[in-house]
């Protein structure tokens, strides 16, 4: 169980990269930052307008708005860098992303906001495949997260939408 002292951020689990990653749209880069320290380039390549990301050990999934794709990168724990980034085209300018595993580990998905639709990609051995529309539309989606095993919260400029994450 993570521990927390007053006025401090929670202690991170050992499978999570220390610090945090920051996407820089203008410089087409992702940097790794350390709490109370500085930020350094993560070493990943092939980003094209990165806007959002999610970590699912040992992969970092980075949405590329300008590249209409998601970069799937390996997190190298020994050096805290990214390597082997591979882009998967998702069919339009993407802005938000959330990873989700069904209870019991039967399937793992990556949800991506593309234009005004939410697409679901299957994750197999870290790679993405079968990115298809879910039928859910949201005006100007920006980012999303999965909560309570079957709910996706999608933010946009003026509201928050709740969508089912179940297949």
N, C-alpha and C positions, 0 to 999 in steps of 0.2 A: 504494500500500500504506500503510495507516495506520501511524504511528510511535508508539512508546511509550517514554517515559523511565521509569527505575525509580520505583516508587510513584506513578505517574500513570495516569489513565485513557487509553485509546487516543484518538488524534486522529480526529475524525469525518469521514466522507466528505462531500463538498460537497452532496449531495442530501438529507442528513439534517438536520432542524431542529437548530440548536445547543441544547445542554442536553438536557432531557428533559421529558416530559409526565407529570403526576400526576393520577389520577382521584380525586375526593372524593365518596364515596357520600352522605354526610350533607348536603352543600351542593349536590348536583347540578351540580358544576362540574368542569372540567378546567383545570389550571394548567400553565403552561410554566415550568420552572425552569432556571436556568443554573448550571453547575458552580461552586461556591465563591461563588455569588451568592444571589439571592432568587427567590421564585416569584411569578408574576403570573397573573391570570385570562387564559385563552387567547382569550376573546371568543366561543367557540362557545356556541350556545344549543340548548335542546331535550333536554338530558341528563336522564335519570330513573333515578337510582341507578347511575351509571357505576362499573364494577368492573374492567374490563380494556380494553386497547387494543393496536392494532398499527399501524405506519406502513408504507404502501406508496406511495411518492412519486407524486403530490403529495397523497395522501389520508391522513387519520387515521381509523381505524375504531374506534369506542368502543362497548363493550357496555353496554347499559342493563338492569340486573337488574330493576328495578321497572317499566320500560317495555316489557319483553318484546321489545326491539328492538336494532338496531345503528345508531348515528349515523354517517353518512358525512360527513366534514367536509373542506373544502379547506384545505390549509396555505398561507398567504400568506407567502412567504419574505421579502418586503420588510419586513413588520412582525412576523414570527414569531407570527402569530395564526391562529385558525381562523375560517372563514366558511362560509356556505352549507350548514350542517349539515342533512342530510335523514335521517329515521328510516325504517328498513326493519324491519317486524315479522318476527320469526323464530319465533313460535309458543310462547313461554313464557319464564320467567325465565332470562336468559342470564348466564353468568359468565365464560367464557373465550373467547379469539379468537386465530386465527393465520392469516396470509395465506400463500398458496403459489402459485407459478407453475410449471407443468409445463415440463420442459426443452424448449428450442426456442421458448418463448413461445406455444405452441399454445393454452393456456387458463390462466386465473388464478382461483383459488378463495379463499374465506374460510371457514374452519372455525370454528364457533361451538358451544360447549357450552350446551345448553338442557335444563334438568332433568337427567336421567341419560343423554341421548343427545347424539351429536355430529352436527351438521347441516353440510351443505356448500352454500354459496351461490356462484353464479357472479359474477365481477366483470367487467363490461363497461364500458369508459370510466369506471371508478371507481365506477359504480353497482352495487348488489346486485340479483340476481334469482334465482328458482328455489331458494330455501332449502329443501332436502329432507333427510330423515333418511338417514344413511349406513348404518344398521343396527348401528353400534357403540354399545354402552352402557357407561357407566362410573358407578359409584356416587359421587355427590356430586362431579362434576368442578369444578375451580376455575379452572385456566388451562391453556394449552397452547402448544406451539411446534413448528414443523416443522424437522426436521434431516435432513441427508443426502438431500434431494430426494424422499423417499417415506415418511418416518416422522414421525408426530405423537406427541409426548410429552404426555400429559394428566396433570395433577396432581390429586389429591384429598386428603382429610384423612389417609388412612392408606396410600396407595400411589401409584406411578407406573405408568400403563399405556402400552404402545407400540402404536400403530395404524398401518395403512398409509394413506398419503395419496394413493395412486394411484387414479384413477377406476375 
